[in-house]
Amino acid sequence: MDIETPGMLARLLGEHAYLADEGLATACFLALRMGRPLFLEGEAGVGKTELAKTLAAVLGAPLIRLQCYEGLDAAQALYDWDFARQLLHLKAAEATGATGAGDAARLEGELYDRRFLIARPLLKALETQPSVLLVDEVDRADDEFEAFLLEVLSDFTISVPELGTISAKTPPVVVVTSNRTRDVHDALKRRCLYHWLEHPGFEQEVAILLRRLPDCTETLAAQVARAAGRLRAAGLVKPPGVAETIDWTEALLTLGARDLDPGLAAATLGAVLKYREDQRAVRENGLLGG
């Protein structure tokens, strides 16, 4: 698909129920046009992961997700050999008598054939055209993996010793996200186009709720968005993101709410606040209601 302007991209994202402001749409458009990874940073729940999912839908490309965590290493992100299938191949060769001295070299070569290679997210993204590669929560990975990721994103090429070099004919669209639990190295950020995602403003959050939840009334959407704004300004352990606001509204709708009744709001706090201390603080300070 030929996306000609940031405005066109914003419209296409909106058709898939993702409302991007001008800054985000421009950053995303430039990443597509320049072939650069897009580095999205911001608090949890502001829509970083959802943008990658929606972008894949807009482009008609599969989303390949690499979820980062402490201890993640290159092998878990790149590829692994299917030892079970290799063992079955050996047993089959023994059963047919193809394990003699003259067959040893051939058999060894067969064991490291591409059919026995399990592609993990990074290799899968290089071999899938087109594709959208989501490197989610890179701040949870170790420094060593971050350096490795930088190397892969520099030329979209990996080396498999038994098979040789594998390069992407068409590099994937790459979205890297971080919740900023730690600082990501400048070298990785320099490789990417950077955008900080804020919590949405009142009007944008109302529009998001109405778009994502068609059964929601304008009154309920406005009251929930206003309440969410108060919660974010209350100094909570974990302020609610857009994802939690949508969950909260959906919970209220499930209970038949047409507006933000304080009783229902209190009963459904578990959909929007995930810490006991936050729920207690909200109840004690009267932050619920329309």
Secondary structure, DSSP 8 states (H G I E B T S, - for coil): ----SHHHHHHHHHHTT----HHHHHHHHHHHHHT--EEEE-STTSSHHHHHHHHHHHHT--EEEEE--TT--HHHHHEEE-HHHHHHHHHHHHHTT--SGGGHHHHHHHHTSGGGEEE-HHHHHHHSSS-EEEEETGGGS-HHHHHHHHHHHHHSEEEETTTEEEE-SS--EEEEEE--SS---HHHHHHSEEEE-----HHHHHHHHHHH-TT--HHHHHHHHHHHHHHHTTT-SS---HHHHHHHHHHHHHTT-SS--HHHHHHTGGGT---HHHHHHHHHTT----
